[in-house]
Amino acid sequence: MPEFLSLISPEDALALLLSHLDPVLSSEDTATEQALGKVTAEDICSQQDLPEFRRSTVDGYALIARDSHGASESLPAYLELAGEVLMGNTPDFDLGEKECALIHTGGMLPNHANAVVMLEDTQVLEAGVIEIYRSTAPGENMIEIGEDIPEGGIVIPKGTRLRPAEIGGLMALGITEIKTITPPKIGIISSGDEVIPPDRKPRPGEVRDINSYTLGALISELGAEVVHYGIIPDNRHDLKEILQIGLKECDHLIVTAGSSASSRDLTADMMNELGDPGVLVHGVSIKPGKPTIFALADDKVMIGLPGNPVSALVIAYILVRPIVELYLGLGTRKFYPSIPAKLTMNVPSQAGREDWIPVRLIKGKDGVFQANPIFGRSNLIFLLAKADGLVRIPPPTTGLEAGTTVTVRLI
Amino acid sequence: MPEFLSLISPEDALALLLSHLDPVLSSEDTATEQALGKVTAEDICSQQDLPEFRRSTVDGYALIARDSHGASESLPAYLELAGEVLMGNTPDFDLGEKECALIHTGGMLPNHANAVVMLEDTQVLEAGVIEIYRSTAPGENMIEIGEDIPEGGIVIPKGTRLRPAEIGGLMALGITEIKTITPPKIGIISSGDEVIPPDRKPRPGEVRDINSYTLGALISELGAEVVHYGIIPDNRHDLKEILQIGLKECDHLIVTAGSSASSRDLTADMMNELGDPGVLVHGVSIKPGKPTIFALADDKVMIGLPGNPVSALVIAYILVRPIVELYLGLGTRKFYPSIPAKLTMNVPSQAGREDWIPVRLIKGKDGVFQANPIFGRSNLIFLLAKADGLVRIPPPTTGLEAGTTVTVRLI
């Protein structure tokens, strides 16, 4: 029996952990102008109708619709010009019967007007008299008060990550300050006796710390706050101490083990000693990333990632990201950006295991992207630096054939 | 003849502008740890081999390959245990014939060893003697010096936007500072007599400024520096003055016109007066965004966008973004994140015009996304706030049918 069959699937592992979590999130006041990428902490309602006045949606003439009834090119209606509506002003006249007013897109309709006829459907006959070539229905080419957003309506639901469009929408309503979720604090610990800081020259046998930086970059890209705990040697005392400090200071901890098996086991042991229920998941049927650990010390999440930088970063994209997003307060409306592409070669896989293959995208002459799998013996981090995204090979299959259309998750 | 046929296509408009541009970009020193999202200003080469020593890729025993020649479960090879390679250390022994050494993933091979046999293919027979059940080839389960990255090799090409994987790769090589492109300065000017700042309560006929904030958010999301010039009334003098100031201080200017036609024409007139060649494009066969203007004053780009907030933001995503990316120094490896989805209803379009339709994504039971077009009379900014992305309707077609698989460009 392949060993992966005895492991939990990535989906089940994540569901198991999430079933234990019900985070209480705190919020803070944020200037809307500074809120790009932040997540709303409450439903945001409009305090006003939008628009607040009846607006024209075209350049043309405001009129009373029935005055244009039956008008056509061969039989125009003739209306008297009552004036021009200046942008940004309330018209200083009302419209009488058989009258019209020059109006620009966004302009305010005069009283009694109930439609706008487009400029191209009119002609100036003589000074003060306009020919109308088209019958216009009440409400045509204009918006009623509150038609876009009624007062009190929810304009942006809780749990929305704010994009340029939402920032603009809030400004349109004059909402210049909002409540956003306080970003969670996520601590990152690198362990391993062979691991040294990047600014030091490694002696033979040593390697520079990569995981603190790849994971830190990803976590801060997601919008959480990163707390770096540096590199901890592989022993019970040091590891336990830093985990205890981290649990006090952070909402989550991510520990990347040294690359040896004993280092990984030590991580799990220590996580079990720090609170209940301890380790929930130890080993996931996913490649790369099999030695992944999910643990809980009371209500704080600890995640153990493999020391191998490719495994650690792939698992961070696939399994850590949804956990962070829960603490970011993100609702269900989230998408993982991707590009559809055709696989350029066969990719073998083991049935029962979920594989994620790094691929590089190449745009074909037909505009269709090709996904070129990147293989490497060493799982060096440059494997991912060369890749544009990851392709999932689902557990039931034994691989994907060249030519298959796949969805490349961008990294 | 539909009027759009006489306009330039978005593709040609962009190509025309880009053909005039050959920006000289400046660069600055950036700490690698702070370089996420920035763009490399030069090819980055490795100053060292990676790995710098021969490393094991598994947990097992380092050995001389020929000593395991012919070994199998029924006929194991017996090797003497010479010692254990400690993580982060140079082994303090060399391997002799018929000897092996316990080694962990990432450990340094002792001298004379040329392969590693995995732990699961071995067994400890008695203290100091290891049974090997598998014939091992030279080079198996190990990486040679420089196999990942040879000294002097280009590891990250110029024009790369740094993601977590690149940050990690640089750290692996001890490159803690790099040269990145200095973000371009992009000035944003809102014009229109009816436009007021968001913190003011509009009088009847006035609307709050949206475009400064949506465009500012998008530009800063892309990685450029935003310079806000606020709201300028629709007259020649004020507009020309602010354009002159902006041209001095910024690399580009983006002007959003008031929503009336006269305001848009004024923008083009002023752009023509400020330098050569002046207006290159005035009107593009795209919806929304037909009144888009591209102009050049000597070597500085000026972009005129429609005052309508939806048009302005859609054009910023579709046409302004590639221009900004040129000044960000981004190479050709850039992708516009998207989600494939099935259109839920027919969307009509006019042949000869490129349409971009806002859609909201809904995940179907089968895991396939459905793209629900969002229509709205007023082109209010909340149309885009409700949307997850945009769907392109290519110019030759007269629309897309329900059920068509489309690529939704996320916004």
Contacts between the chains, C-beta under 8 A, distances in Angstrom:
chain1	res1	chain2	res2	distance
A	32	B	198	7.8
A	32	B	213	7.7
A	33	B	213	6.5
A	33	B	216	8.0
A	36	B	217	4.7
A	36	B	220	7.0
A	36	B	221	6.5
A	37	B	221	7.7
A	50	B	380	7.1
A	50	B	382	7.9
A	51	B	207	7.5
A	51	B	378	7.7
A	52	B	202	6.6
A	52	B	204	7.2
A	53	B	204	4.9
A	53	B	205	6.4
A	55	B	378	7.5
A	57	B	377	6.5
A	57	B	378	6.1
A	57	B	379	7.6
A	59	B	260	6.5
A	59	B	261	5.1
A	85	B	205	7.8
A	86	B	193	7.3
A	86	B	205	7.8
A	87	B	192	6.7
A	87	B	193	4.6
A	87	B	194	4.1
A	87	B	205	7.2
A	87	B	234	7.4
A	87	B	258	6.1
A	87	B	259	7.7
A	87	B	260	5.8
A	87	B	263	7.6
A	88	B	192	7.7
A	88	B	193	4.6
A	88	B	194	3.4
A	88	B	195	7.5
A	88	B	196	7.9
A	88	B	203	8.0
A	88	B	205	5.1
A	88	B	206	5.0
A	89	B	194	8.0
A	89	B	204	7.9
A	89	B	205	4.7
A	90	B	203	7.2
A	90	B	204	4.3
A	90	B	205	5.3
A	104	B	259	7.0
A	104	B	260	3.4
A	104	B	261	6.9
A	104	B	262	7.1
A	105	B	259	4.3
A	105	B	260	5.7
A	105	B	261	7.4
A	105	B	307	7.8
A	105	B	308	7.5
A	106	B	194	6.0
A	106	B	207	6.6
A	106	B	258	7.5
A	106	B	259	3.8
A	106	B	260	6.9
A	106	B	307	7.3
A	107	B	194	7.7
A	107	B	205	7.1
A	107	B	260	7.4
A	108	B	204	5.9
A	108	B	205	4.2
A	143	B	377	6.3
A	143	B	378	4.7
A	147	B	377	7.5
A	147	B	378	7.0
A	148	B	376	7.5
A	148	B	378	5.4
A	148	B	380	4.3
A	148	B	382	6.3
A	149	B	380	7.5
A	149	B	382	6.2
A	155	B	382	6.2
A	155	B	385	7.3
A	156	B	385	6.6
A	163	B	217	7.4
A	163	B	385	7.8
A	163	B	411	6.5
A	164	B	213	7.7
A	164	B	214	4.5
A	164	B	215	7.4
A	164	B	217	3.9
A	164	B	218	4.4
A	164	B	221	6.9
A	164	B	313	6.3
A	164	B	316	8.0
A	164	B	411	7.7
A	165	B	214	6.4
A	165	B	313	6.3
A	165	B	381	6.2
A	165	B	382	8.0
A	165	B	384	3.7
A	165	B	385	4.4
A	165	B	387	7.3
A	165	B	411	6.7
A	166	B	385	4.9
A	167	B	213	5.1
A	167	B	214	6.3
A	167	B	217	4.8
A	168	B	210	4.3
A	168	B	211	7.4
A	168	B	213	5.3
A	168	B	214	3.6
A	168	B	217	7.6
A	168	B	309	5.8
A	168	B	313	6.9
A	168	B	381	4.5
A	168	B	384	7.7
A	168	B	385	7.6
A	169	B	210	7.8
A	169	B	381	4.9
A	169	B	382	5.0
A	169	B	384	8.0
A	169	B	385	4.4
A	171	B	198	4.0
A	171	B	208	5.9
A	171	B	209	6.7
A	171	B	210	5.4
A	171	B	213	4.7
A	172	B	198	7.6
A	172	B	207	7.4
A	172	B	208	5.5
A	172	B	210	5.0
A	172	B	309	7.4
A	172	B	380	7.6
A	172	B	381	5.6
A	172	B	382	7.7
A	173	B	208	7.7
A	174	B	198	5.5
A	174	B	199	6.7
A	174	B	200	7.7
A	174	B	201	6.8
A	174	B	208	5.9
A	176	B	198	5.7
A	176	B	199	5.2
A	192	B	87	6.7
A	192	B	88	7.7
A	193	B	86	7.3
A	193	B	87	4.6
A	193	B	88	4.6
A	194	B	87	4.1
A	194	B	88	3.4
A	194	B	89	8.0
A	194	B	106	6.0
A	194	B	107	7.8
A	195	B	88	7.5
A	196	B	88	7.9
A	198	B	32	7.8
A	198	B	171	4.0
A	198	B	172	7.6
A	198	B	174	5.5
A	198	B	176	5.6
A	199	B	174	6.8
A	199	B	176	5.2
A	200	B	174	7.7
A	201	B	174	6.8
A	202	B	52	6.6
A	203	B	88	8.0
A	203	B	90	7.3
A	204	B	52	7.2
A	204	B	53	5.0
A	204	B	89	7.9
A	204	B	90	4.3
A	204	B	108	5.9
A	205	B	53	6.5
A	205	B	85	7.8
A	205	B	86	7.8
A	205	B	87	7.2
A	205	B	88	5.1
A	205	B	89	4.7
A	205	B	90	5.3
A	205	B	107	7.2
A	205	B	108	4.2
A	206	B	88	5.0
A	207	B	51	7.5
A	207	B	106	6.6
A	207	B	172	7.5
A	208	B	171	5.9
A	208	B	172	5.5
A	208	B	173	7.7
A	208	B	174	6.0
A	209	B	171	6.7
A	210	B	168	4.3
A	210	B	169	7.7
A	210	B	171	5.4
A	210	B	172	5.0
A	211	B	168	7.4
A	213	B	32	7.7
A	213	B	33	6.5
A	213	B	164	7.7
A	213	B	167	5.1
A	213	B	168	5.3
A	213	B	171	4.7
A	214	B	164	4.5
A	214	B	165	6.4
A	214	B	167	6.3
A	214	B	168	3.6
A	215	B	164	7.4
A	216	B	33	7.9
A	217	B	36	4.7
A	217	B	163	7.4
A	217	B	164	3.8
A	217	B	167	4.8
A	217	B	168	7.6
A	218	B	164	4.4
A	220	B	36	7.1
A	221	B	36	6.5
A	221	B	37	7.7
A	221	B	164	6.9
A	234	B	87	7.3
A	258	B	87	6.1
A	258	B	106	7.6
A	259	B	87	7.7
A	259	B	104	7.0
A	259	B	105	4.4
A	259	B	106	3.8
A	260	B	59	6.5
A	260	B	87	5.8
A	260	B	104	3.4
A	260	B	105	5.7
A	260	B	106	6.9
A	260	B	107	7.4
A	261	B	59	5.0
A	261	B	104	6.9
A	261	B	105	7.4
A	262	B	104	7.2
A	263	B	87	7.6
A	307	B	105	7.8
A	307	B	106	7.3
A	308	B	105	7.5
A	309	B	168	5.8
A	309	B	172	7.4
A	313	B	164	6.3
A	313	B	165	6.3
A	313	B	168	6.9
A	316	B	164	8.0
A	333	B	388	7.2
A	335	B	339	5.6
A	335	B	361	6.7
A	335	B	388	6.5
A	335	B	410	6.2
A	337	B	337	2.8
A	337	B	338	7.0
A	337	B	339	7.5
A	337	B	410	5.7
A	338	B	337	6.9
A	338	B	338	6.8
A	338	B	339	6.4
A	338	B	340	7.9
A	339	B	335	5.6
A	339	B	337	7.4
A	339	B	338	6.3
A	340	B	338	7.8
A	340	B	340	5.0
A	340	B	407	6.9
A	361	B	335	6.7
A	376	B	148	7.5
A	377	B	57	6.5
A	377	B	143	6.3
A	377	B	147	7.5
A	378	B	51	7.7
A	378	B	55	7.5
A	378	B	57	6.1
A	378	B	143	4.7
A	378	B	147	6.9
A	378	B	148	5.4
A	379	B	57	7.6
A	380	B	50	7.0
A	380	B	148	4.3
A	380	B	149	7.5
A	380	B	172	7.6
A	381	B	165	6.2
A	381	B	168	4.5
A	381	B	169	4.9
A	381	B	172	5.6
A	382	B	50	7.9
A	382	B	148	6.3
A	382	B	149	6.2
A	382	B	155	6.2
A	382	B	165	8.0
A	382	B	169	5.0
A	382	B	172	7.8
A	384	B	165	3.7
A	384	B	168	7.7
A	384	B	169	8.0
A	385	B	155	7.2
A	385	B	156	6.6
A	385	B	163	7.8
A	385	B	165	4.4
A	385	B	166	4.9
A	385	B	168	7.6
A	385	B	169	4.4
A	387	B	165	7.3
A	388	B	333	7.1
A	388	B	335	6.5
A	407	B	340	6.9
A	410	B	335	6.2
A	410	B	337	5.7
A	411	B	163	6.5
A	411	B	164	7.7
A	411	B	165	6.7
